[in-house]
Amino acid sequence: MALKSRSLALLALSSGLLICVLLLSSCGGTNSTGTTPAASPVATVAYLPPTVVSLTPSPTKEPTATPHPSNPGPPPTPPPAGPAPAGGVPNVGGQLILVSLSQQWLWVYQNRTLLFDTPVTTGMPQLPTPDGTYSVQYHEANVMFYSPWPQGSPYYYPPEHVNYAMYFAYNGYFIHDAPWRERFGPGTNYPHTDPNGQHVTGSHGCVELPTSAMAWVYNWAYDGATIVIYGTAPVPPPSPTATPTHQPTAPPTATPTKPPNPTATPTA
């Protein structure tokens, strides 16, 4: 009888300890390491390609993709000195267009020799630019891009005139110029205010360049040129603190290091 009472007491004590453990593990807002869980990433939405309408009449019924010219000419006036690509240059011969999502920069190489570089703007957090290895599929010039999202959608954009565009990936991703942008480079793929007071954000997934830079890249790159897009878009900088001025303050622009000067001119 005494043995049975002792067994029952031990069972009650074990049950009480188990309940305490369960209660302790369910209390508070921390995980097992005592730290708060990481914030969830921004939710992405399905990419929709723009409707592309050529403004140049085609003399035939063939597709309106523009043929590549025989000589792109010398590089344009160099843009502001850019950074070297993080991680180095891929071992890719021939024509290579390298795009860093983390640096918001594009480099042009011929047989691993740097010819040109330029700041870019890639996709906004909800519509990121895909990373990977691609190739130039075809060229388009003097076209209109029409939004696949209807007016009222947060992703709608008014019709945009594009001077130069190169299709590089499934579903309608392009590298193209963006005459409507005032700034390119680090931070421009997130919501920001330009010096002119315009509120803008990143692209809808394409890689956007200044028109002068895209004109040369368009003429230099043949169909089949390799495109490598890598890296991860960085976390946006914190919002600036309030200032006494009534004018919007543009986010600071990073001062990158200067890359090697171009030493070769591409040949046809």
Secondary structure, 3 states (H helix, E strand, C coil): CHHHHHHHHHHHHHHHHHHHHHHHHHCCCCCCCCCCCCCCCCCCCCCCCCEEEECCCCCCCCCCCCCCCCCCCCCCCCCCCCCCCCCCCCCCCCEEEEEECCCCEEEEEECCEEEEEEECECECCCCCCCCEEEECCEEEEEEEEECCCCCCCCCCCCCEEEEEEEEEECCCEEEEECCCCCCCCCCCCCCEECCCCCEECCECCCEEECHHHHHHHHHHCCCCCEEEEECCCCCCCCCCCCCCCCCCCCCCCCCCCCCCCCCCCCCC
